[in-house]
Amino acid sequence: MINSTIKSLNSDQSVSLLLNELKTVNGHFLLVADENWDSVNWADILNYSSCNVSIISNRYDIAKKAKAASISTYFNDLDFSGFKPKSFDGVFFRVSKERANTHHVINQSAYLLKSGAALMLSGEKNDGIKSYVKKASMLFNTSSIPTKFGNQYLAKISVSVPDDFKKLDDSNYSSMQAVKALSKYGLASKPGVFGWNKIDRGSAFFVDHLPILMSSFKHSPRTLLDLGCGYGFLCYQAKSFDIKNITATDNNAAALIAVKANFKNSEQRVEIVASNVGDVITKNFDTIWCNPPFHKGFLVNSDLTSRFLEATCRLLASDGHAFYVVNSFISLEKKAHGLFKSIQLVADNGSFKVIALSNPQRNAIKQTPSAKIN
């Protein structure tokens, strides 16, 4: 393994370890790129790596950037069924925040890797990297000790897997599942969606205040955009307010699968769109609902809130109303200043706050929508 002093190509140092390792290998390699790979300059990979690289990503924005760099790229919910068994000389993965995701990737690597090929895992101690390396080593019938580089660890786990190996528990990753917390709503979810097996407390706080928020309208809005829809908990509430036309968008492939399943038999007209904060959407909406993230993988991303607000400013009808719920410590009101003439704090329980936005000022937008991935 190479020296840890090589300059990082990514703000996530565990991803950087994998990219540095990629410089030293030859063959056909699969990079499993989730949200932790957000800052990678994909064009550089072709410049410094001589191996054949394929990328699978469950994030629309990452897949779009990788494809734009002319790298063989697959955007899906970590569905590896399109690859031939034992077709890769290596699989590179920075462990995920979600255990089910990581176990799923490790399990699938057992099928994808050639005999004697290796799974490269990276992450920090608090990410559970040592435990994952131990589990993968047992699964692959081998042993591996992760090497420490500062706060990060990198492990090479060679494959020697029996045909009847016992998979790690991935919570039935590929399946839509009934969730007890969602049963009264008739909703289902799946691993891979943020907070997949619960109701987000911020979203619940938002829904509690929807009657107050919707009183802003003289007439019931006809169109709704759920910006960052997850499995669809927020936009599912639209039926209580007779909103017939819904657009649900997310950059997470698992979320798109889940929300599609939840609205399969709906009487409402629902359009489901893969996007990077609504970048491919061009029409305007009477109302926009949003519970935006503020993390990218293990890292806090301070720009995310601003990007969601700019998208909302661009997509909200001039006489429309947008409603946000965020953690109370997020300075959304400050970030929204200049983008909206009206910014109203509706409720704050000390943990979450609900904010209403109206009168969008489109001339204040810095970003422009980008092209759709084909």
C-alpha positions in Angstrom: 0.0 0.0 0.0 1.2 3.5 -0.8 2.5 6.2 1.4 -0.2 8.2 3.2 1.4 11.5 2.4 0.0 11.5 -1.2 -2.2 14.6 -1.6 -5.9 14.0 -1.1 -8.2 14.2 -4.1 -11.3 14.2 -2.0 -12.5 15.8 1.2 -13.3 12.3 2.5 -9.9 11.0 3.3 -11.1 7.4 3.3 -12.1 7.8 -0.3 -8.7 9.3 -1.0 -7.0 6.2 0.2 -8.9 4.1 -2.3 -8.2 6.5 -5.1 -4.5 6.4 -4.3 -4.5 2.6 -4.2 -6.2 2.7 -7.7 -3.0 4.2 -9.1 -1.0 1.0 -8.3 -3.2 -1.7 -9.8 -4.0 -3.2 -13.2 -7.1 -5.0 -14.4 -10.8 -4.4 -14.2 -12.0 -2.7 -11.0 -15.4 -1.7 -9.7 -15.8 1.4 -7.5 -18.9 1.5 -5.4 -19.5 5.2 -5.1 -22.1 6.4 -2.6 -22.5 9.9 -1.2 -19.1 9.8 0.4 -17.6 10.2 -3.1 -19.2 13.6 -3.7 -16.0 15.6 -4.2 -14.1 13.3 -6.5 -12.8 14.8 -9.8 -13.7 11.8 -11.9 -11.8 13.1 -15.0 -8.5 12.7 -13.0 -9.1 9.0 -12.6 -8.6 8.4 -16.3 -5.4 10.5 -16.2 -3.6 8.6 -13.4 -5.1 5.1 -13.5 -4.2 2.6 -16.2 -6.8 0.0 -15.2 -10.3 -0.5 -16.5 -12.7 1.2 -14.1 -16.4 0.8 -13.8 -18.5 2.8 -11.3 -21.8 1.9 -9.7 -23.5 4.6 -7.7 -26.8 5.0 -5.9 -26.5 8.8 -6.1 -27.7 10.6 -9.2 -25.3 13.5 -8.9 -22.2 11.3 -8.6 -23.3 9.0 -11.4 -23.8 12.0 -13.7 -20.4 13.5 -13.0 -18.7 10.1 -13.5 -20.5 9.5 -16.7 -19.6 13.0 -17.9 -16.0 12.0 -17.4 -16.5 9.1 -19.9 -16.3 6.4 -17.2 -18.5 3.3 -17.5 -21.1 4.2 -14.9 -24.3 2.6 -13.6 -26.9 4.5 -11.6 -29.1 2.2 -9.5 -29.8 1.1 -6.0 -26.6 -0.9 -5.7 -28.0 -3.5 -8.0 -25.1 -5.7 -9.1 -27.1 -8.2 -11.1 -26.0 -6.6 -14.4 -22.4 -7.7 -13.8 -21.1 -11.2 -14.6 -20.0 -13.3 -11.7 -16.3 -13.3 -11.0 -15.7 -10.5 -13.5 -13.6 -8.0 -11.4 -10.0 -8.0 -10.2 -11.1 -5.7 -7.3 -14.0 -3.9 -5.7 -13.3 -0.6 -3.9 -15.7 0.6 -1.2 -15.6 3.2 1.4 -17.9 1.9 4.2 -21.3 3.5 4.4 -23.1 5.2 7.2 -25.7 2.4 7.0 -24.7 -1.1 8.1 -27.2 -2.7 5.6 -25.6 -1.0 2.7 -22.1 -2.1 3.7 -23.1 -5.7 4.4 -24.9 -5.7 1.0 -21.8 -4.5 -0.9 -19.6 -7.1 1.0 -22.0 -9.9 0.2 -22.2 -8.9 -3.5 -18.4 -8.7 -3.8 -18.2 -12.4 -3.0 -20.0 -13.0 -6.3 -18.3 -10.3 -8.3 -14.6 -10.9 -7.6 -12.4 -13.4 -9.4 -10.7 -16.0 -7.3 -7.8 -14.4 -5.5 -9.0 -10.9 -6.3 -9.6 -8.4 -3.4 -12.2 -6.2 -1.8 -10.6 -2.9 -0.7 -12.4 -1.4 2.3 -11.7 2.0 3.8 -13.1 4.1 6.7 -12.5 5.4 10.1 -12.6 3.6 13.4 -15.9 5.2 14.4 -17.4 4.1 11.1 -17.0 0.5 12.1 -14.2 -0.3 9.6 -12.5 -2.8 11.9 -15.7 -4.7 12.4 -16.5 -4.7 8.7 -13.0 -6.0 7.8 -13.3 -8.8 10.4 -16.7 -9.8 9.0 -15.6 -9.7 5.4 -12.5 -11.7 6.2 -14.6 -14.4 7.8 -17.0 -14.4 4.9 -14.1 -14.6 2.4 -12.4 -17.3 4.3 -9.2 -15.3 4.8 -7.6 -12.8 7.3 -6.9 -9.2 6.9 -5.6 -6.5 9.3 -6.4 -2.9 8.2 -3.6 -0.5 7.9 -3.9 2.9 9.6 -3.2 6.2 7.8 -3.9 8.9 10.3 -7.5 8.6 11.3 -8.3 6.4 8.3 -7.9 2.6 7.8 -7.5 0.7 4.5 -7.8 -3.1 4.2 -7.2 -5.5 1.4 -9.3 -8.7 1.7 -8.5 -11.4 -0.7 -11.4 -13.7 -1.9 -11.6 -17.4 -1.2 -15.3 -18.0 -0.9 -17.1 -21.3 -0.8 -20.2 -21.7 -2.9 -22.5 -22.1 0.1 -21.2 -19.1 2.1 -23.4 -17.5 4.7 -24.2 -13.9 3.8 -23.9 -11.0 6.2 -27.2 -9.6 7.4 -28.1 -6.8 5.0 -31.7 -6.4 6.2 -33.0 -7.9 2.9 -31.5 -4.9 1.2 -33.1 -5.3 -2.2 -36.7 -5.7 -0.9 -39.5 -3.2 -0.1 -40.6 -3.9 3.4 -43.5 -3.2 5.7 -42.3 -1.0 8.6 -44.2 -0.9 11.8 -43.9 2.8 12.3 -45.4 3.4 8.8 -48.2 0.8 9.1 -51.0 3.3 9.8 -50.1 5.2 6.6 -49.9 2.2 4.4 -46.3 3.0 3.5 -43.4 0.7 3.0 -39.7 1.4 2.7 -36.4 -0.3 2.1 -32.7 -0.3 3.3 -30.7 2.4 1.4 -33.2 5.2 2.1 -32.2 7.6 4.9 -34.2 6.6 8.0 -35.8 3.8 6.1 -37.4 2.0 9.0 -38.8 5.0 11.0 -40.6 8.3 10.7 -38.1 11.2 10.7 -38.9 13.4 13.7 -38.4 16.5 11.7 -40.9 15.3 9.1 -43.4 14.4 11.8 -43.1 17.9 13.2 -43.6 19.3 9.7 -46.8 17.2 9.1 -48.2 18.3 12.5 -48.1 21.9 11.2 -49.3 21.3 7.7 -52.9 22.5 8.4 -51.4 25.9 9.6 -49.0 26.0 6.6 -51.7 25.2 4.0 -53.9 28.0 5.4 -51.6 30.3 3.5 -53.4 29.4 0.3 -56.7 31.0 -0.7 -57.4 28.0 -2.9 -56.0 24.5 -2.6 -52.7 24.2 -4.6 -52.8 22.1 -7.7 -49.1 21.1 -7.9 -46.6 20.0 -5.3 -42.9 19.3 -5.4 -41.4 17.1 -2.7 -37.8 18.2 -2.9 -35.7 15.3 -1.5 -38.6 12.9 -1.1 -37.1 9.9 0.6 -39.7 7.1 0.7 -42.5 9.7 0.3 -43.7 10.5 3.8 -44.2 14.2 3.2 -45.8 14.0 -0.2 -48.1 11.2 1.0 -49.8 13.8 3.1 -50.9 15.7 0.1 -54.0 13.7 -0.3 -55.4 15.3 2.8 -55.3 18.7 1.1 -56.7 17.6 -2.3 -53.4 18.1 -4.2 -53.7 16.0 -7.3 -50.4 16.6 -9.1 -47.2 15.6 -7.3 -43.6 15.6 -8.3 -41.3 13.6 -6.0 -37.6 13.9 -6.6 -34.4 12.6 -4.9 -30.8 11.8 -5.8 -30.9 8.5 -4.0 -31.9 5.5 -6.2 -33.3 3.6 -3.2 -35.6 6.5 -2.4 -36.9 6.6 -5.9 -37.7 2.9 -5.8 -39.5 3.3 -2.5 -41.6 6.4 -3.4 -42.6 4.7 -6.7 -43.8 1.7 -4.8 -45.7 3.7 -2.3 -47.7 5.7 -4.9 -48.2 2.7 -7.3 -52.0 2.6 -6.7 -52.5 6.2 -5.8 -55.4 8.2 -7.3 -53.0 11.2 -7.4 -50.9 12.0 -10.5 -47.3 11.4 -9.3 -44.2 12.0 -11.3 -41.0 10.6 -9.9 -37.7 12.2 -11.0 -34.1 11.4 -10.4 -32.3 14.7 -9.9 -29.5 16.6 -8.1 -31.5 19.0 -6.0 -34.1 19.4 -8.7 -31.6 20.3 -11.4 -33.5 18.6 -14.3 -36.9 20.0 -13.3 -38.0 23.1 -15.2 -41.7 23.7 -14.4 -43.0 25.8 -11.4 -45.0 24.5 -8.5 -47.8 26.0 -6.3 -46.1 24.5 -3.3 -42.8 22.9 -2.4 -42.2 20.8 0.7 -38.7 20.0 1.9 -36.8 18.4 4.7 -33.3 18.9 3.3 -30.2 16.9 4.4 -27.1 18.7 5.7 -24.7 15.7 5.5 -23.0 14.1 2.6 -22.0 10.7 3.8 -20.0 11.2 7.1 -19.3 14.8 6.4 -21.4 18.0 7.1 -22.0 19.9 3.9 -22.8 23.6 4.7 -23.6 24.3 1.1 -26.5 21.8 0.9 -29.1 24.1 2.5 -28.2 26.9 0.2 -28.5 24.7 -2.9 -32.0 23.5 -1.8 -33.1 27.0 -1.2 -31.8 28.2 -4.6 -33.7 25.3 -6.3 -36.8 26.2 -4.4 -36.5 29.8 -5.5 -36.2 28.7 -9.1 -39.0 26.2 -9.0 -41.6 27.9 -6.8 -44.5 29.7 -8.6 -44.4 33.5 -8.1 -47.6 33.3 -6.0 -46.6 29.9 -4.4 -45.6 28.9 -0.9 -42.7 26.7 0.1 -42.4 25.0 3.5 -39.2 23.7 5.1 -38.4 21.8 8.2 -34.8 21.8 9.4 -32.8 21.3 12.6 -33.1 24.3 14.8 -29.4 25.1 14.6 -29.5 25.4 10.8 -29.5 29.1 9.8 -32.0 28.7 7.1 -33.6 32.1 7.5 -30.2 33.8 6.9 -29.5 31.6 3.9 -32.9 32.3 2.4 -32.5 36.1 2.8 -32.4 37.6 -0.7 -34.0 34.6 -2.3 -37.5 35.2 -0.9 -39.2 38.4 0.1 -41.2 36.6 2.8 -39.5 34.3 5.3 -41.6 33.2 8.3 -40.7 31.1 11.2 -43.9 29.0 11.8 -42.8 26.8 14.7 -39.7 25.8 16.7 -39.7 23.1 19.3 -36.0 23.4 20.1 -35.0 20.5 18.0 -36.7 21.4 14.7 -38.2 24.4 13.1 -40.7 24.9 10.3 -40.3 27.8 8.0 -42.6 29.2 5.3 -41.1 30.9 2.2 -42.9 32.9 -0.5 -42.3 35.6 -3.2 -39.2 34.1 -4.8 -36.6 36.5 -6.2 -35.2 34.5 -9.1 -32.6 37.2 -10.1 -30.8 36.3 -6.9 -30.1 32.7 -8.0 -26.5 31.8 -8.6 -26.9 28.3 -9.9 -28.5 27.1 -13.1 -30.0 23.7 -13.8 -27.7 21.1 -15.4 -28.2 18.5 -18.0 -30.0 15.3 -17.3 -28.1 12.0 -17.3 -29.1 9.7 -20.1 
